[in-house]
Amino acid sequence: MKKEAIKEILDSVSKGGMSVEDALEQLKTLPYKDLGHTKVDNHRELRRGYPEVVFCEGKTAEQIQNIMAYMATRKVNILGTRANREKYEAVKKSLPSAKFNELAKTITVELEKKKVTKSYIAVLTAGTSDIPVAEEAAITAEIFGNRVERLFDVGVAGIHRLYDNLDKIRKARVIIVIAGMEGALPSIVGGLIDKPIIAVPTSVGYGANFKGLSALLGMLTSCVAGVAVVNIDNGFGAGYMASMINKL
């Protein structure tokens, strides 16, 4: 529930347009809604500025359908991460406007038209194989009302591709840099720009990449200041943090 909605209820009570009992009925699910299998945090947006996001992995299609159908009654934009087509099809039965991104593995339902920021988040990938994580980051930022510019396949193996896009990168408010293998790209970008960088290591790479561990350690040990690192393949975490920075 948003601050504006609570203010409307309180104003209505103070002006005599709503009884105290009716106000209590509307506010009784303010902390959370217990669906049996899940307790949906209705207070999240009021407390943090963003509604709860549904992590779909490990949940059944029926559980996700129930969660999102309830969230839709609260008129918030809905984001589900780590979803698959089966879970999306279940959601679509209740919410026909739901959209599925195969690459990002996200389900989105836009119920509130948010004003898009003038400033933008640049999302860079070292290679094409990193795009699924980048799409998760980009869609997360977009559902929260951010303008996003995608710049894919600009890694260190062909560094001229990065230099060709420096002007657009430098004009961004915050940059998400996604890379697997040895994870070198955030350090390169960090040495060239004056904006905060969120680095995302991916599990893309051969055996010694250790499913993203080499990229993670490389990014954590970067000598460039101003680079923060999220977990392996955590595009959602990067998109969320970038949104918070972009809206400061």
C-alpha positions in Angstrom: 0.0 0.0 0.0 1.3 3.4 -1.0 1.5 6.5 1.2 -1.0 8.2 -1.0 -3.6 5.5 -0.5 -3.2 5.6 3.3 -3.6 9.4 3.2 -6.8 9.1 1.2 -8.2 6.7 3.7 -7.3 8.9 6.7 -8.5 12.1 4.9 -11.8 10.3 4.2 -12.2 9.3 7.8 -11.4 12.8 9.1 -13.9 14.4 6.7 -16.6 11.9 7.6 -16.7 10.2 4.2 -15.6 6.8 5.6 -16.3 5.1 9.0 -13.5 4.0 11.2 -14.7 0.4 10.8 -14.4 0.7 7.0 -11.0 2.2 7.3 -9.8 -0.6 9.5 -11.2 -3.2 7.0 -9.1 -1.6 4.2 -6.0 -1.4 6.4 -6.2 -4.8 8.0 -3.9 -6.4 5.4 -1.4 -3.5 5.5 1.5 -5.5 7.1 1.1 -8.7 5.0 -1.4 -11.0 3.4 -1.2 -14.7 4.4 -1.9 -16.9 1.4 -1.1 -20.1 3.4 2.0 -20.9 1.4 3.2 -17.3 1.2 3.0 -14.2 3.3 2.9 -11.3 0.8 4.6 -8.2 2.2 2.1 -5.4 1.5 4.1 -3.0 3.5 7.2 -3.3 1.3 6.6 -0.4 -1.0 5.6 1.9 1.9 8.7 0.9 3.8 11.3 0.7 0.9 9.8 2.5 -2.0 9.5 -0.7 -4.2 6.9 -3.5 -4.0 7.8 -7.1 -3.2 9.4 -9.0 -6.1 8.5 -12.7 -6.6 11.5 -15.1 -6.9 9.9 -17.9 -8.9 12.5 -20.6 -8.7 11.5 -23.3 -6.2 7.8 -22.2 -6.2 5.1 -24.1 -8.0 3.2 -22.6 -10.9 0.0 -22.6 -8.8 1.8 -20.7 -5.9 3.1 -18.1 -8.3 -0.3 -17.7 -9.9 -1.9 -17.2 -6.5 0.8 -14.7 -5.4 0.6 -12.6 -8.5 -3.2 -12.6 -8.7 -3.3 -11.3 -5.2 -0.6 -8.7 -5.8 -2.6 -7.5 -8.8 -5.5 -6.5 -6.5 -3.0 -4.1 -4.8 -2.5 -2.3 -8.2 1.3 -2.6 -8.1 3.6 -3.5 -10.9 4.6 -7.1 -10.6 8.0 -8.6 -11.3 8.8 -12.3 -11.1 12.4 -13.5 -11.6 13.8 -16.9 -12.4 10.6 -18.0 -14.1 9.9 -20.4 -16.9 7.2 -20.6 -19.6 5.1 -23.1 -17.6 4.9 -20.7 -14.7 4.2 -17.8 -17.0 1.3 -19.7 -18.7 -0.3 -20.3 -15.3 0.0 -16.6 -14.4 -1.4 -15.5 -17.8 -4.7 -17.4 -17.0 -5.3 -14.9 -14.2 -3.5 -11.9 -15.6 -3.8 -11.8 -19.4 -1.5 -8.7 -19.6 1.4 -10.6 -18.1 4.6 -10.7 -20.3 7.4 -13.3 -20.3 11.0 -12.6 -21.3 12.5 -15.9 -22.4 16.1 -14.6 -22.1 15.7 -12.9 -18.7 13.3 -15.6 -17.3 11.1 -12.8 -16.0 7.4 -12.3 -15.7 6.1 -8.7 -15.6 2.7 -7.3 -15.1 2.4 -3.5 -15.5 -0.6 -2.3 -13.6 0.7 1.2 -12.8 2.1 3.5 -15.4 5.2 4.9 -13.9 6.9 8.1 -15.0 10.1 7.1 -16.7 13.3 8.8 -15.6 15.1 11.3 -17.9 18.5 10.0 -16.7 19.3 6.5 -17.7 21.0 3.3 -16.6 23.5 1.8 -19.1 23.6 -2.0 -19.1 26.8 -3.4 -20.7 27.8 -7.0 -21.3 31.2 -8.3 -22.1 29.8 -10.9 -24.5 26.5 -12.1 -26.1 26.4 -15.1 -23.6 26.0 -12.6 -20.8 22.8 -11.1 -22.2 20.3 -13.2 -20.2 21.7 -11.7 -16.9 21.7 -8.3 -18.5 18.1 -8.6 -19.6 17.1 -9.5 -16.0 18.9 -6.3 -14.8 17.4 -4.2 -17.5 13.8 -5.4 -17.1 14.1 -5.0 -13.3 15.1 -1.4 -13.8 12.4 -0.7 -16.4 9.5 -2.1 -14.3 10.6 0.4 -11.6 10.3 3.3 -14.0 13.9 3.7 -15.2 15.1 4.5 -18.7 17.6 1.8 -19.8 20.2 1.8 -22.6 21.5 -1.6 -23.6 25.1 -2.0 -24.9 25.9 -5.6 -25.5 29.0 -7.5 -26.6 31.6 -4.8 -25.8 34.1 -6.9 -23.9 37.9 -6.7 -23.6 38.5 -9.2 -26.5 37.6 -6.4 -28.9 38.1 -3.3 -26.8 37.4 -1.0 -29.7 33.8 -1.9 -29.4 33.7 -0.4 -25.9 35.5 2.8 -27.0 32.9 3.3 -29.8 30.2 3.5 -27.1 32.0 5.6 -24.5 30.0 8.8 -25.2 26.7 7.0 -24.4 28.2 5.2 -21.4 29.5 8.5 -19.9 26.1 10.2 -20.1 24.5 7.5 -18.0 23.7 8.1 -14.3 24.8 4.6 -13.3 26.4 1.7 -15.2 25.8 -2.0 -14.8 28.7 -4.0 -16.2 28.1 -7.7 -16.7 30.9 -10.1 -17.5 31.9 -13.8 -17.2 35.3 -15.5 -17.9 37.9 -13.5 -15.9 35.5 -10.5 -15.3 37.8 -7.8 -16.5 35.3 -5.4 -18.1 34.1 -3.5 -15.0 37.8 -2.5 -14.2 38.3 -1.2 -17.8 35.0 0.8 -17.7 35.8 2.1 -14.2 39.1 3.5 -15.3 37.3 5.6 -18.1 34.2 7.1 -16.5 33.2 9.1 -13.4 29.9 7.3 -12.6 29.1 4.5 -10.1 29.5 1.0 -11.5 27.6 -2.1 -10.5 29.5 -5.1 -11.6 27.8 -8.5 -12.2 29.9 -11.6 -12.5 28.3 -14.3 -14.6 28.7 -18.1 -14.6 29.8 -17.9 -18.3 33.2 -19.4 -18.9 35.3 -22.6 -19.2 36.2 -24.9 -16.3 38.7 -22.6 -14.4 35.9 -19.9 -14.4 34.4 -22.1 -11.6 30.9 -21.2 -12.6 31.5 -17.5 -12.1 33.8 -17.5 -9.1 36.8 -16.3 -11.1 34.8 -13.3 -12.4 33.5 -12.6 -8.9 36.9 -12.6 -7.4 38.3 -10.5 -10.2 35.7 -7.9 -9.7 36.0 -7.9 -5.9 39.8 -7.4 -6.2 39.6 -4.6 -8.9 42.0 -1.7 -8.3 39.4 0.7 -9.6 37.5 2.7 -7.0 33.7 3.2 -7.4 33.0 -0.4 -8.5 30.5 -2.4 -6.4 29.8 -6.0 -7.0 26.7 -8.2 -6.7 26.4 -11.9 -6.6 27.0 -14.3 -9.5 24.3 -14.0 -12.2 22.4 -11.6 -10.0 21.0 -9.3 -12.7 18.0 -8.5 -10.5 20.2 -7.2 -7.6 22.1 -5.0 -10.0 18.9 -3.6 -11.6 17.3 -2.9 -8.2 20.4 -1.1 -6.9 20.9 0.9 -10.1 17.2 2.0 -9.9 17.8 3.3 -6.3 20.9 5.2 -7.4 19.2 6.6 -10.5 16.3 8.0 -8.5 18.3 9.6 -5.7 
